[in-house]
């Protein structure tokens, strides 16, 4: 439950706390520690969630960059293809005819 702290150690800690703080102050300290632990847990879960969101966003940005690079490559190939077709049709209009290889 508490790692390597056993029941005997917990009882000793409780007795020492009882002697140091007294029976009237101990419940108040327990509530304060409980609230602090809840806040710590809540904050750590929020931070974990934000980190996961950032990782997801980073992965999405990488995927978007890859897709954009692919689209740019396709656009370049299409432009080259249309330029070649335009050159071939201009040659046909001038009576030169397409190149035979």
C-alpha positions in Angstrom: 0.0 0.0 0.0 2.6 2.5 1.0 5.6 0.9 -0.6 8.0 -0.5 2.0 6.2 1.1 5.0 4.4 -1.7 6.9 1.6 -1.5 9.5 4.1 -1.2 12.4 5.8 1.8 10.8 2.4 3.5 10.2 1.4 3.0 13.8 4.7 4.5 14.9 4.3 7.5 12.6 0.7 8.0 13.9 1.8 7.9 17.6 4.7 10.4 16.9 2.3 12.7 15.1 -0.2 12.4 18.0 2.5 13.3 20.5 3.9 16.2 18.5 0.6 17.8 17.4 -1.9 16.6 20.0 -5.3 15.0 19.6 -7.1 18.2 18.8 -4.8 19.3 16.0 -4.3 15.8 14.4 -7.7 15.6 12.5 -7.2 19.1 11.1 -3.7 18.2 9.9 -5.1 15.0 8.3 -7.7 17.0 6.4 -5.1 19.4 5.2 -2.8 16.6 4.0 -5.8 14.9 2.3 -6.7 18.1 0.5 -3.1 18.6 -0.6 -2.9 15.1 -1.9 -6.1 15.5 -3.9 -4.9 18.8 -5.4 -1.6 17.2 -6.3 -3.3 14.3 -7.9 -5.7 16.6 -9.8 -2.8 18.8 -11.0 -0.7 15.9 -12.1 -3.6 14.4 -14.1 -4.1 17.8 -15.8 -0.5 18.0 -16.7 -0.5 14.5 -18.0 -3.5 15.3 -20.1 -1.9 18.4 -21.5 1.3 16.5 -22.4 -0.7 13.8 -24.2 -2.6 16.6 -26.1 0.7 18.2 -27.2 2.1 14.8 -28.3 -1.0 14.2 -30.3 -0.9 17.7 -31.9 2.8 17.1 -32.7 2.0 13.8 -34.4 -0.8 15.4 -36.4 1.5 18.2 -37.5 4.1 15.7 -38.7 1.4 13.8 -40.6 0.2 17.0 -42.1 3.7 17.9 -43.3 4.1 14.5 -44.9 0.8 14.8 -46.7 1.7 18.4 -47.8 5.0 17.1 -49.1 3.2 14.4 -51.1 0.7 16.9 -52.5 3.5 19.2 -53.5 5.3 16.4 -55.3 2.1 15.4 -57.1 1.6 19.1 -58.1 5.1 19.3 -59.4 4.7 16.1 -61.5 1.4 17.3 -62.9 2.9 20.6 -63.8 5.8 18.9 -65.6 3.4 16.6 -67.4 1.2 19.5 -68.5 4.2 21.5 -69.7 5.4 18.5 -71.7 1.9 18.1 -73.3 1.8 21.9 -74.0 5.2 21.7 -75.8 4.1 18.6 -77.8 0.8 20.4 -78.9 2.7 23.5 -79.9 5.0 21.4 -82.0 2.0 19.8 -83.7 0.5 23.2 -84.5 3.7 24.2 -86.2 3.8 21.1 -88.2 6.9 19.6 -86.4 5.1 16.6 -85.1 5.8 14.7 -81.9 9.2 13.2 -81.4 9.5 9.5 -82.1 12.1 7.7 -80.0 
